[in-house]
Amino acid sequence: MTAPILAVVVSDDELGTVPAIRRTLGYYTHAPRKTVLLKPSDYGREAIGHFNLFHDSHAAGFWTDALQWLKGGSNPWPRHVIER
């Protein structure tokens, strides 16, 4: 795999933690990798958790932002990048 990867971590995700995502990204040594850490408050929420980003209540927020990456490779959260 050599395509760029933008990994999204939500601070209150009990499964997709920063260490878990870093471990997974470690397998993709030939791909440029960036990780962003989002907080529920970034989207005016008290909690998001592991699955909630896929709820349609995020269609006008997270989904719209994520399309910037999917369509053009532009990181919509540059201020949230965390180091490996």
Backbone as a chain_set.jsonl record, in Angstrom:
{"seq": "MTAPILAVVVSDDELGTVPAIRRTLGYYTHAPRKTVLLKPSDYGREAIGHFNLFHDSHAAGFWTDALQWLKGGSNPWPRHVIER", "coords": {"N": [[0.851, -1.173, 0.0], [0.656, 2.113, -0.945], [-0.724, 4.43, -1.014], [-1.698, 7.612, 0.358], [-2.547, 7.856, 3.82], [-4.995, 8.939, 6.06], [-5.586, 8.826, 9.256], [-8.19, 8.793, 11.567], [-8.729, 9.569, 14.862], [-10.828, 9.489, 17.625], [-11.103, 11.177, 20.622], [-12.584, 10.024, 22.729], [-12.928, 7.395, 22.025], [-13.062, 4.14, 22.839], [-12.005, 1.871, 21.701], [-10.585, 2.404, 19.259], [-8.026, 3.627, 19.978], [-5.297, 6.005, 20.392], [-2.772, 4.578, 20.684], [-3.585, 2.093, 19.543], [-4.259, 2.793, 16.909], [-1.809, 3.789, 16.019], [-0.299, 1.439, 16.13], [-1.597, -0.106, 14.172], [-1.176, 1.514, 11.874], [1.521, 1.155, 11.656], [1.925, -1.044, 10.076], [1.782, -0.169, 7.515], [4.137, 0.701, 6.008], [5.06, 1.807, 3.635], [3.388, 3.798, 2.924], [2.446, 7.238, 3.005], [1.589, 8.596, 6.09], [-0.752, 10.098, 8.25], [-2.098, 11.142, 11.341], [-5.003, 12.228, 12.921], [-6.388, 13.726, 15.803], [-9.45, 13.982, 17.066], [-11.847, 15.689, 19.098], [-14.9, 15.204, 20.896], [-16.02, 17.718, 21.447], [-15.132, 19.231, 19.309], [-17.078, 18.96, 17.463], [-19.256, 19.934, 18.731], [-20.277, 18.15, 20.585], [-20.894, 16.024, 23.444], [-20.074, 13.45, 23.617], [-18.735, 10.945, 21.439], [-17.542, 8.449, 20.849], [-16.897, 5.061, 19.645], [-18.451, 4.162, 17.378], [-20.166, 6.238, 16.668], [-19.515, 8.288, 14.818], [-20.427, 7.416, 12.411], [-23.087, 7.747, 12.447], [-26.006, 9.279, 11.116], [-26.365, 11.814, 12.107], [-24.029, 13.145, 11.95], [-23.728, 13.945, 9.376], [-23.722, 16.577, 8.318], [-21.465, 17.583, 9.427], [-18.864, 15.969, 10.397], [-18.887, 14.097, 8.232], [-19.049, 15.736, 5.949], [-16.678, 17.165, 6.259], [-14.826, 15.036, 6.076], [-15.095, 14.368, 3.407], [-13.473, 16.173, 2.071], [-10.946, 15.067, 2.288], [-11.351, 12.557, 1.063], [-12.149, 13.231, -1.539], [-10.166, 15.004, -2.527], [-7.755, 14.712, -1.187], [-7.062, 16.506, 0.772], [-6.324, 17.409, 4.021], [-8.79, 17.917, 6.314], [-8.508, 18.619, 8.922], [-6.078, 20.023, 9.858], [-4.981, 21.228, 12.137], [-5.24, 19.362, 14.059], [-3.482, 17.303, 13.816], [-1.473, 14.709, 15.055], [1.687, 13.681, 16.275], [3.583, 10.801, 15.27]], "CA": [[0.0, 0.0, 0.0], [1.453, 3.34, -1.018], [-1.623, 5.588, -1.004], [-1.688, 8.346, 1.625], [-3.528, 7.45, 4.823], [-5.348, 9.887, 7.106], [-6.267, 8.075, 10.305], [-8.952, 9.655, 12.467], [-8.927, 9.049, 16.208], [-11.71, 10.312, 18.447], [-10.511, 11.099, 21.959], [-13.333, 9.167, 23.646], [-13.104, 6.073, 21.422], [-12.442, 3.154, 23.733], [-11.37, 0.818, 20.91], [-9.636, 2.991, 18.316], [-7.193, 4.554, 20.751], [-4.082, 6.447, 19.699], [-1.818, 3.465, 20.54], [-4.106, 1.079, 18.624], [-4.144, 3.318, 15.55], [-0.37, 3.811, 15.694], [0.116, 0.054, 15.887], [-2.143, -0.487, 12.867], [-0.479, 2.263, 10.829], [2.871, 0.624, 11.555], [1.972, -2.058, 9.02], [1.757, 0.494, 6.206], [5.425, 1.401, 6.008], [5.329, 2.469, 2.355], [2.364, 4.817, 2.695], [2.508, 8.435, 3.844], [0.556, 8.442, 7.117], [-1.023, 11.167, 9.204], [-3.152, 10.832, 12.294], [-5.632, 13.387, 13.551], [-7.116, 13.423, 17.032], [-10.61, 14.843, 17.212], [-12.565, 15.616, 20.369], [-16.336, 15.427, 20.704], [-16.31, 19.159, 21.472], [-14.864, 19.786, 17.98], [-18.342, 18.894, 16.739], [-20.33, 20.36, 19.624], [-20.85, 16.962, 21.24], [-20.308, 15.595, 24.717], [-19.49, 12.126, 23.396], [-18.848, 10.366, 20.097], [-17.275, 7.023, 21.002], [-16.311, 4.297, 18.553], [-19.287, 4.012, 16.195], [-21.098, 7.342, 16.452], [-19.196, 9.109, 13.644], [-21.147, 6.873, 11.267], [-24.501, 8.084, 12.599], [-26.343, 10.347, 10.171], [-26.335, 13.136, 12.753], [-22.737, 13.75, 11.609], [-23.691, 14.178, 7.924], [-23.39, 17.976, 8.0], [-20.227, 17.939, 10.114], [-17.728, 15.09, 10.135], [-18.943, 13.506, 6.881], [-18.71, 16.793, 4.996], [-15.24, 17.403, 6.412], [-14.088, 13.877, 5.579], [-15.131, 14.386, 1.939], [-12.311, 16.925, 1.587], [-9.852, 14.093, 2.175], [-11.708, 11.51, 0.113], [-12.233, 13.764, -2.899], [-8.991, 15.707, -3.025], [-6.544, 14.463, -0.424], [-6.774, 17.636, 1.647], [-6.645, 17.131, 5.42], [-9.694, 18.938, 6.827], [-8.2, 18.88, 10.335], [-4.619, 20.181, 9.972], [-4.584, 21.629, 13.502], [-5.442, 18.217, 14.94], [-2.5, 16.27, 13.507], [-0.614, 14.313, 16.169], [2.928, 13.031, 15.828], [3.618, 9.339, 15.432]], "C": [[0.894, 1.232, 0.0], [0.588, 4.599, -1.028], [-1.546, 6.299, 0.339], [-2.834, 7.895, 2.528], [-3.73, 8.599, 5.8], [-6.179, 9.117, 8.119], [-6.928, 9.05, 11.265], [-9.155, 8.925, 13.788], [-9.847, 10.022, 16.931], [-11.282, 10.092, 19.896], [-11.278, 10.211, 22.931], [-13.672, 7.794, 23.04], [-12.34, 5.058, 22.263], [-11.747, 2.023, 22.989], [-10.285, 1.352, 19.989], [-8.788, 4.053, 19.002], [-5.968, 4.974, 19.932], [-3.071, 5.307, 19.597], [-2.295, 2.392, 19.557], [-3.961, 1.538, 17.175], [-2.68, 3.364, 15.126], [0.142, 2.415, 15.359], [-0.363, -0.41, 14.505], [-1.41, 0.219, 11.734], [0.95, 1.772, 10.634], [3.023, -0.444, 10.48], [2.085, -1.444, 7.627], [3.011, 1.343, 6.022], [5.729, 2.143, 4.715], [4.32, 3.571, 2.031], [2.645, 6.046, 3.554], [1.318, 8.394, 4.813], [0.461, 9.676, 7.98], [-2.157, 10.704, 10.096], [-3.69, 12.136, 12.847], [-6.413, 12.913, 14.765], [-8.222, 14.449, 17.186], [-11.234, 14.632, 18.579], [-14.049, 15.796, 20.086], [-16.684, 16.925, 20.652], [-16.002, 19.836, 20.134], [-16.133, 19.815, 17.131], [-19.531, 19.219, 17.641], [-21.023, 19.224, 20.34], [-20.186, 16.733, 22.597], [-19.613, 14.258, 24.563], [-19.675, 11.739, 21.932], [-18.618, 8.865, 20.183], [-16.76, 6.373, 19.729], [-17.155, 4.312, 17.275], [-20.072, 5.262, 15.809], [-20.765, 8.231, 15.261], [-19.947, 8.642, 12.404], [-22.651, 7.11, 11.36], [-24.825, 9.275, 11.706], [-26.409, 11.737, 10.804], [-25.01, 13.861, 12.49], [-22.63, 14.09, 10.124], [-23.265, 15.596, 7.572], [-22.089, 18.425, 8.65], [-19.07, 17.064, 9.68], [-17.734, 14.551, 8.709], [-18.539, 14.53, 5.833], [-17.219, 17.097, 5.051], [-14.43, 16.271, 5.785], [-14.076, 13.826, 4.044], [-13.973, 15.182, 1.348], [-11.126, 15.99, 1.373], [-10.152, 13.084, 1.061], [-11.718, 12.007, -1.328], [-10.916, 14.329, -3.411], [-7.709, 15.512, -2.253], [-6.134, 15.596, 0.49], [-7.243, 17.322, 3.064], [-7.547, 18.243, 5.961], [-9.419, 19.328, 8.283], [-6.708, 19.104, 10.554], [-4.145, 20.563, 11.376], [-4.704, 20.483, 14.499], [-4.467, 17.07, 14.678], [-1.671, 15.987, 14.76], [0.59, 13.564, 15.595], [2.845, 11.54, 16.089], [4.368, 8.924, 16.638]], "O": [[1.779, 1.37, 0.844], [1.113, 5.712, -1.049], [-1.349, 5.647, 1.365], [-3.935, 7.596, 2.065], [-2.764, 9.169, 6.308], [-7.34, 8.796, 7.866], [-6.307, 10.011, 11.719], [-9.682, 7.814, 13.828], [-9.661, 11.237, 16.855], [-11.12, 8.954, 20.337], [-10.683, 9.688, 23.873], [-14.595, 7.12, 23.497], [-11.116, 5.122, 22.376], [-10.97, 1.282, 23.592], [-9.183, 0.807, 19.947], [-8.833, 5.23, 18.643], [-5.653, 4.366, 18.908], [-2.545, 5.076, 18.508], [-1.484, 1.839, 18.813], [-3.581, 0.749, 16.31], [-2.352, 3.015, 13.993], [0.919, 2.235, 14.422], [0.392, -1.036, 13.762], [-1.061, -0.413, 10.737], [1.528, 1.954, 9.562], [4.135, -0.716, 10.027], [2.445, -2.131, 6.671], [2.932, 2.565, 5.897], [6.583, 3.029, 4.706], [4.401, 4.2, 0.976], [3.041, 5.911, 4.712], [0.179, 8.183, 4.396], [1.476, 10.236, 8.394], [-3.053, 9.976, 9.67], [-2.929, 13.037, 13.198], [-7.02, 11.842, 14.755], [-7.966, 15.633, 17.408], [-11.164, 13.543, 19.148], [-14.416, 16.474, 19.126], [-17.557, 17.333, 19.886], [-16.547, 20.902, 19.847], [-16.241, 20.603, 16.192], [-20.665, 18.833, 17.357], [-22.207, 19.311, 20.666], [-19.072, 17.19, 22.852], [-18.667, 13.959, 25.292], [-20.635, 12.147, 21.279], [-19.409, 8.086, 19.65], [-16.248, 7.052, 18.839], [-16.602, 4.463, 16.185], [-20.599, 5.323, 14.699], [-21.665, 8.882, 14.732], [-20.087, 9.401, 11.445], [-23.402, 6.723, 10.465], [-24.005, 10.181, 11.558], [-26.502, 12.734, 10.089], [-24.886, 15.052, 12.774], [-21.56, 14.482, 9.657], [-22.515, 15.791, 6.615], [-21.658, 19.557, 8.432], [-18.375, 17.374, 8.713], [-16.696, 14.546, 8.045], [-17.768, 14.219, 4.925], [-16.573, 17.266, 4.017], [-13.469, 16.515, 5.055], [-13.137, 13.292, 3.454], [-13.535, 14.894, 0.234], [-10.395, 16.114, 0.391], [-9.296, 12.801, 0.222], [-11.334, 11.273, -2.238], [-10.578, 14.16, -4.583], [-6.677, 16.08, -2.611], [-4.989, 15.651, 0.938], [-8.413, 17.008, 3.284], [-7.115, 19.391, 6.057], [-10.029, 20.26, 8.807], [-6.119, 18.414, 11.386], [-3.017, 20.245, 11.753], [-4.311, 20.623, 15.657], [-4.607, 15.99, 15.252], [-1.224, 16.911, 15.44], [0.498, 12.905, 14.56], [2.145, 11.079, 16.99], [4.487, 7.73, 16.911]]}, "num_chains": 1, "name": "protein.A"}
